[in-house]
Amino acid sequence: MVAKLRAPDGCPWDRKQTIASMKKHMLEEAEELAEAIDSGDPSHIEEEVGDLLLNLLMISQIAHEQDGFSMDTVLEKVAEKLISRHTWVFGTDKASTPEEAVALWYKNKAKEGESKGEKGSKQSGEG
């Protein structure tokens, strides 16, 4: 669907977008989603999740057109990350409490950083 929007016979506005130009729209949609979550209205939350997802799909489509990444590779990498960081779900580690799960998550994230040669690690939560 997004590829059709960006096709020669698609939407002029969508064809004009770049990854950089999508940043503003993505941030606006993320803020609208946060407001919807605060409202507690499931239908409003659903709508805003869709709007944010559309922006992410657009960014991935633009990258794909530029021989960058695709939504397929994004999804593959996030699945790999979830599996490698949640060893108590997908591996043999044990976590009985949220605190144990978070501690293991940070330990597994740090291991990834070490294997990539990174120093330090952001402690911003699961991601």
C-alpha positions in Angstrom: 0.0 0.0 0.0 2.8 2.5 0.9 4.7 1.5 -2.2 1.6 2.4 -4.3 1.4 5.8 -2.6 5.0 6.4 -3.6 4.7 5.0 -7.1 4.8 7.3 -10.2 1.0 7.2 -10.4 0.6 7.5 -6.6 0.3 10.5 -4.3 2.6 13.5 -5.1 2.9 14.4 -1.4 3.9 10.9 -0.5 6.4 10.7 -3.4 8.0 13.9 -2.2 8.7 12.6 1.3 12.2 11.7 2.5 13.3 9.9 5.7 14.3 13.3 7.1 10.9 14.9 6.2 9.1 12.0 7.9 10.7 12.7 11.2 8.4 15.6 12.0 5.3 13.5 11.1 6.5 10.5 13.1 7.1 12.6 16.2 3.6 14.3 15.8 2.0 10.9 15.5 3.9 9.5 18.5 2.7 12.5 20.6 -0.9 11.9 19.4 -0.6 8.2 20.4 0.7 9.3 23.9 -2.3 11.5 24.3 -4.6 8.8 23.1 -3.1 6.4 25.7 -3.7 9.1 28.4 -7.3 9.3 27.3 -7.8 5.6 27.9 -10.1 5.3 24.8 -9.2 2.0 23.1 -10.6 3.1 19.7 -8.6 6.4 19.8 -5.4 4.4 20.8 -6.1 2.0 17.9 -6.4 4.8 15.4 -3.2 6.5 16.6 -1.2 3.2 16.6 -2.3 2.9 13.0 -1.2 6.4 12.2 2.2 5.9 13.8 2.6 2.6 12.1 1.9 4.2 8.7 4.7 6.7 9.3 7.1 3.8 10.2 6.0 1.9 7.0 6.6 5.0 4.9 10.1 5.5 6.4 10.9 1.8 5.7 9.6 2.1 2.1 11.7 5.1 1.4 14.8 3.3 2.8 14.0 0.3 0.7 13.8 2.4 -2.4 17.2 3.8 -1.6 18.7 0.3 -1.3 18.8 0.7 2.4 16.7 -1.5 4.8 13.2 -2.8 4.4 10.3 -3.5 6.8 11.2 -7.2 6.4 14.7 -6.6 7.7 13.4 -4.4 10.5 11.1 -7.1 11.6 13.8 -9.8 11.4 16.2 -7.7 13.5 13.6 -6.8 16.1 12.7 -10.5 16.4 16.4 -11.5 16.9 16.7 -8.8 19.5 13.6 -9.9 21.4 14.8 -13.5 21.4 18.4 -12.7 22.5 17.3 -10.3 25.2 14.5 -12.4 26.6 16.5 -15.5 27.5 14.0 -16.4 30.3 11.3 -16.8 27.7 13.2 -18.1 24.7 16.1 -19.7 26.5 17.0 -21.4 29.7 17.4 -18.5 32.1 14.8 -18.1 34.9 12.9 -14.9 35.9 10.1 -15.1 38.4 9.6 -11.4 39.0 9.6 -8.3 36.8 12.8 -7.2 38.6 14.6 -10.4 37.7 13.4 -10.1 34.1 14.7 -6.6 33.8 18.1 -7.5 35.3 18.5 -10.4 32.8 17.4 -8.1 30.0 20.1 -5.6 30.9 22.7 -8.4 31.3 21.8 -9.7 27.8 21.8 -6.3 26.3 25.3 -5.6 27.7 26.5 -8.9 26.2 25.3 -7.7 22.8 27.2 -4.5 23.3 30.4 -6.3 24.3 30.1 -8.5 21.2 29.7 -5.4 19.0 32.6 -3.7 20.8 30.4 -1.0 22.4 31.3 0.7 25.6 28.5 1.3 28.1 24.9 1.0 27.5 21.8 3.2 27.7 19.5 2.2 30.5 16.3 3.5 28.9 14.2 0.4 29.2 13.4 -2.4 26.9 14.3 -1.6 23.3 
